[in-house]
Amino acid sequence: MKNKYFGDINDYRKYGLIRAILRSNKFNLLVAWMLTSDDLNNDGKHIDYLSKPKWHEYDEELYKGLQYLMRNPSIRNVGLIEKTNLLPDAKYFSLKVPDSEDTRNLWSQKLLVEANGSDLVFLDPDNGIEVNSKPCGRKDSSKYLYWREISNLWDQAKSLLIYQHFCREKRQSFIQRLREELQKNTKGSLIAAFTTSHVVFFLVLQPEHHKYHNSIVENVAKYWAKQIKLFRD
């Protein structure tokens, strides 16, 4: 996640998905932004939805909240939503993710400490789950979430929601492949994949949270059917 993305259309969908999940059960949520430094590309510019009232139909409270937080579009920072209750009772882990392997290990340890008391952790890397070309410690490895970090949180009995950008692989095979890898790394999990036009979110539920799966799927469909879809084989 980069601060310059805050409040764009993809952010609206992301927070909307989280809120739909929280409507299904009052999870104790930790939001791990996985912040990295802003760069010079044009990503994050899609904020014109905030001037198109039709978008409020999905989540009016969230829409109006983001309109207010984005009243000065030159100020883009995840800290703005941290000061609200738009993600009810959430805790936040806002340390920037380093590239260095040693400091990344320290970052990961701090994440585990911050996750104490939470039963759902949202992980928001720039790109998604690790790829072979970016081993931990390499430049821009901060843009990825590593399997060992997933496994460590899972072993602490945390359910997970993971942001994953689509790559050039065919989407169906990409989602199926990652879901299978997640299954191997999170024994006993129940996994739902929710897709938008550019990203997929993997919801990885601990065994004691399987009972919430159907109500989560129903809530996402109820509020976000045109924007967020459950992936089906």
N, C-alpha and C positions, 0 to 999 in steps of 0.2 A: 504494500500500500504506500502511496505517496500522498502527501498533503494536498498536492495540486489536483488530485482526483476528487477531493471531498465535494460532495453535493452534486456531482454529475448524475446523469440518468442511470448509469450502472450502480452508483451508490444508492440511489433511491430504491432500485430493485433489491439490492443487497440488504439494506436495512428492512425493507418490506418482508423479505423472506425470513429474516431473523425474528421479526415481530410476529409473523404467522406461526413460526415454531413455538415462540413463547406463549402464544394464545392456547396452545395445545397442552401445555404443562408449564408450571412456574419453575423452569430450570434456573439454577444459580449460574448465571452466564459470566464467563470471562471473555472479553474481546481482546485478542492478541493481534494488534494492527500489523505487526511485522513491517514497521516503517522503514523506508529507504529514502535517500535524498532525492529531491525533485531534479528532473533533468530538463532539457530544452525542447523535447518533442511536443506535439500538439495534443497528446492524450489529455483527457479531462475537460475538454472544451465544451462538451455537450450538456449545456445547462439551460437551453431554450425551453425545455419542458416546463420549467418553473414559471413561465409566462403563458402556459397553455392549460387553462383550468380543467380540460378533459382528463388530465393526468391525476387529478385528486380522487377519481373514482376508486382507485386501488387501495389507498390508505390515506384518508383525508387528514387525519391528525399528523401523520408523518410528512405529508406533502406541505402542509401549512408550516410545520416546524422547520423543514428545510428551506422553504421560502424565506422565513425570518432569518435563519442562520446565514443564508446566502444573500442577504440584502445588500451587502458590500462584496461583490464577487471577487474583488482583489484580495480578500482575506479568506484563504482556503486552509483549513486546519482541522484535523480530527478532534482536537481539543474542544472545538465548539460543541460537538454532540455529546462529549463526555460531561458537559455541564448541564445537560438536560436529562429528562426521563423518557426520551424517545425510545431508548432500549431499556425497558424497565428494570431498575435495580442492578444493572450490569456493573461489573468491575472492568478495569481497562489496564492493559499492559502495553505501554507506549514507548519503551526503549527502542531506539533504532537498531536494526539488525546489521552486524558488522560482516565484512568479508573474511577477515582473519580467522583461521580455524580455532585458535586459542580463545579469542574473545567471543567467537560464536558459541563455543562450549560454555563459557560463562553466561552468555545470554540465555542459552537453553536451560541452564540450571536455575536461573532467576525466573524463567517462565514457569518451571515446575513448582517453584515456591509460590508464585503468584496464583497458580491454579488451585492451591489448597482452599477447600471450602466451596469450589465450583464443581458442578457436575456436567456442564457443557462448555466447551472451549471453541470459540470461533477463531480460525487461523486464516490470515488474510495476506498471503505472500503476493508480491508483484505478479509472478508468473504461475506459481503452483508448486506441485510436488517435484522433487529433484529429477534431473536428467543426467545421463552419463557424461555429457560434455561439460558439466559444471560441478565437479566434485567440491565438497566443502573446503573452503580456504582459497579457492580461485576467485579472481575478479568477477564481480557480479553474482557470486554464489548467494549473496544476501537476498536475491530475488526469489529464492526457492526455499521450500520447506523440505526437510530431510526425513527419511524414513525412521531414523532413530528417534527423532523428536516426536513423530507420530506414535511410535511404539512406547516411548517413555510416558507420554500422557495417557495412552490406553492402559498401560499397566497400573497407572494411578486411578483407574476406574472412571476416567473422563469420557463422555461422549464427545464427538468432534463434528464440527462443521468446517469444511475446507474449501477455500476458493481455488479454482483451477481454470486458467485461461486455455482456450482451445489452441491447438497447434495445427500444423498442416496435415496431420493424419486424418483420415476419414472419421467423422465425429462418432459414429456408432461404435466402430472398432476401438477408438481411443477411449471412450467411456467404459466400454466393457473390459478393456485391458486394465485400466486403472482400478476399476472396481474389484477385479480379481486380485490385483496386487494388494489393495487395501484389505481385502478379506484375509489374505495370508498374514498380514501384519497386525491384524486386530481380531484375534481369535474370539469366536462367539458373537461377532458383530452382525447387525442387520443394517444394510446400506441402502440408502435412497439417493438417487442422483437427480438434481433439479437443474434444468438447462434454461439459459436465456440466449439472446442472439449472439453473444460473444464468449460466455463463460459457462462452466458447470460448477455446481456446488455439491460436494459429497457430504451427506449427513450420515455419520457412522455412529450407530446407537449401541450402547452397552446392553448386555442381556436384560438388566433390570429396567431398561428404557424401551425395550421392544414394544411394550404395550401402548406406547404413545405414537407408534408409527402411523397407524391408520388415521388418527385425528390430525396429525401433522399434515399428511397428504391431503386430507379433506380441507383443512384450513388454507393451505397454499392454493388449492384449486378454487376455493370460494372467493378469495380476495385477488388472486393474481393469475387467473387462468389464461389471460391473453398475453402475459409477459413471462411467466415462470412455469415451466412444464415438467412434470415428472417423466423421467426417461424410462421407457419401456423397451425391453428386448424385441 
